[in-house]
Amino acid sequence: MSTQTDQIETDQNLVELHVQPLNDELTEKVLTAFNGLKVYLTRINANHEDLPIVEKSTPLFSFVVEDEKDEKTSKNKIIEISPDFHDNRSNIEQSGKNYIASIDGIFVIENDRPKIIPVDLHGSGDVKVSENSMNVYVDIYPSIGENPIPSLDDIVEKILKLNVTAEIDKELLAQKLSEVENDKIRILNLCVAKGQLPVNGINGRLENCTNNKEKLENFDFDEFHKVNPVISVKTDDTIAIVHPPTKGEKGINVFGKTVEPIPGKEYVIKLGPYTKYSEVNENNIIATVDGFVNLNDSSISITDTFTVKGDIDFKSGNIVSKGSLKVVGNVNNDFTLKLTKDIEIGGYVGDAVIESGKNITIRGGFLGKGKGVIKAEGDVELKFVENQKVFTRGSLTIGKEALNAQLFVKNSILTKGSAVIVGGHAIAGDTIQIYNLGNASESETVVEVGFDYIKRNSIVDNKEKLNSLRKTLEEVDKNILELAQMKRMNTQCAEKVKLLAAEHKRLAAEIENIKAENLKITNEIYIPTDSKISVNGNIYPGVKIGINGRFMIVKHLLRAKTFVLSADNEVIAV
């Protein structure tokens, strides 16, 4: 606005404007120095919703010349202002001595100039579509006073003009229009129409078929020795299935246009050693050998040997599985290893149970309190064994010593270097080659060759059965005798005697069968063979040497002898 008020030509040539404010509470008088001219401004302090709304033709203020001003007029209602405010942009027009609003709007004074900011007193409804064209939103604004708001048809028409083909939720829209009209509230982002989103494809995936695949035998392990979930498989087992991705389902936006889904990605996995895709089902990955599964997100393979890098303890648990096992550390007491193939142990083995479908190698020793057992279908090799039992259907190789051990070997007992057998009982089907037998303390040491230890163990088992059967037979005979001594025997007692007599007959027959079986096995053991026991070092007194059931007890120190059967079937040293 110009500061040279004396140069502005106006029809009224006014000096003061006499303003009638709409609301005293919405105004304040601020005195400002403006180029030497005192100007009183009215500023409205209110939110947008509280600003004074005026309708078209509403009087805003009147004016008089200086000498016509009412002396009683409150100074707080006087604005001294240059009269050049009146232009086409103010939306204010003169009507007699009054200035009136030329449009509906908000009356404000902005930059020293009164003006009307245009407003629509009617309610309104704006329609917009989301960026992805999947939703139609409506913003509904209330009217001022009793003015109307858009009708349901008005807004639906706006939506249809956008070429929307999706179903419009007219019930919801009508409900919200009623709320706006009655409660004078505005509602923003009201979703009134939706498209159908596409369903994206599912990525290909790998299904692991080895989980819980191994059916373990019912071992009586306590909860601190649980079986390790080592995953092993057999040849032709399905170890994994590669499921292909899906393409997804198409969607449709609010304009009726098709929206393509994002297809799933192929699952890529590298097939490692001993795996291949099945010829029957091209998505199935199968094993080509028995072994252990190595499976991760990018590759799958089968290895014949599972490796435990530490000890067999509470962390690893018992391991019962197919394939071979390598233990870098030790096998602690009360744990069990049962594999279908080789077992290799880098450390020692305590009172544990080790079973192998093939060979067992123990780099350290096998010692404990007599609870440890080794069973192998193949060969066994160990550094030393003390107080434990070894059963092998192959040969046994001892690196250093066997002390008070029970050794049962189908083939031969062999040694490395100056190994000794002291105490205990050793049986080999073929030969025993050892450096020393017994010791200077004359510890009782029994070594035998010439028969399968299973026969000898069968004899032992049969003897235990015989003892049990004989005790049962004695009880039966005792009951029969008691009944027979009764002076008067009723029908019930007589029937009981018959049953006991039948049981006596059955037990006696079973005893005779076992005795006959033992005799047969004993005769087989006694069949002469070429088996021998070779000792490169000392044979101490106290050693008992057996060949095919014939024995010789060493009564004085011998050295470097081989024991065989003579022509007379006697054990001799040569």
ZIGI-V287264 format. One record per backbone hydrogen bond with DSSP energy under -1.0 kcal/mol. CO is the residue of the C=O (numbers start at 1). NH is the residue of the N-H. If there is no record, write none. Layout:
co,nh
CO,NH
CO,NH
This chain:
co,nh
3,5
4,7
17,79
18,62
23,26
24,27
30,41
32,39
34,37
37,34
39,32
41,30
52,107
54,105
55,58
58,101
61,99
62,18
65,68
66,69
70,73
74,77
75,78
79,17
80,40
87,90
90,116
91,102
93,100
95,98
97,63
98,95
99,60
99,61
100,93
101,57
104,119
105,54
106,117
108,115
110,113
113,110
115,108
117,106
121,144
124,141
126,139
128,137
130,133
133,254
134,195
135,130
136,192
137,128
138,190
139,126
140,187
141,124
144,147
148,123
151,155
152,156
153,157
154,158
155,159
156,160
157,161
159,162
159,164
160,163
168,170
169,173
170,174
171,175
172,176
173,177
174,178
175,179
176,180
177,181
178,182
179,183
180,184
187,140
190,138
192,169
193,136
196,252
199,249
202,246
205,243
207,241
210,213
217,219
219,221
222,225
226,318
228,230
231,293
233,291
234,237
237,287
239,209
240,285
241,207
243,205
246,264
249,199
251,259
252,196
253,256
254,165
254,166
257,253
259,251
262,201
265,204
270,300
272,275
273,302
274,288
276,286
281,284
283,242
284,278
285,239
285,240
286,276
287,236
291,233
292,303
294,301
298,270
299,296
300,272
301,294
303,292
304,324
306,326
308,328
310,329
312,332
313,317
318,228
319,338
323,341
324,306
325,344
326,308
327,346
329,347
330,312
331,350
332,335
335,353
336,319
337,355
338,321
339,357
342,325
343,361
344,327
345,363
347,364
348,331
349,367
350,352
351,334
352,373
353,337
354,375
355,339
356,377
358,378
359,343
360,381
361,345
364,383
365,349
366,386
372,389
373,354
374,391
375,356
376,393
378,394
379,360
380,397
381,362
382,399
383,400
384,366
385,403
386,368
388,406
389,374
390,408
391,376
392,410
394,411
395,380
396,414
397,382
398,416
400,420
401,385
402,422
403,387
405,425
406,390
407,427
408,392
409,429
411,430
412,396
413,433
414,398
419,435
419,436
420,402
421,438
422,404
424,446
425,407
426,448
427,409
431,413
432,534
434,536
435,537
436,421
437,540
439,442
445,544
446,426
447,546
448,428
449,548
452,455
452,456
453,457
454,458
455,459
456,460
457,461
458,462
459,463
460,464
461,465
462,466
463,467
464,468
465,469
466,470
467,471
468,472
469,473
470,474
471,475
472,476
473,477
474,478
475,479
476,480
477,481
478,482
479,483
480,484
481,485
483,486
490,494
491,495
492,496
493,497
494,498
495,499
496,500
497,501
498,502
499,503
500,504
501,505
502,506
503,507
504,508
505,509
506,510
507,511
508,512
509,513
510,514
511,515
512,516
513,517
514,518
515,519
516,520
517,521
518,522
519,523
520,524
521,525
522,526
532,432
533,563
534,434
537,560
538,437
539,558
540,543
542,445
543,554
544,447
545,552
546,449
547,550
550,547
552,545
554,542
558,539
561,535
562,574
563,533
564,572
566,569
570,566
572,564
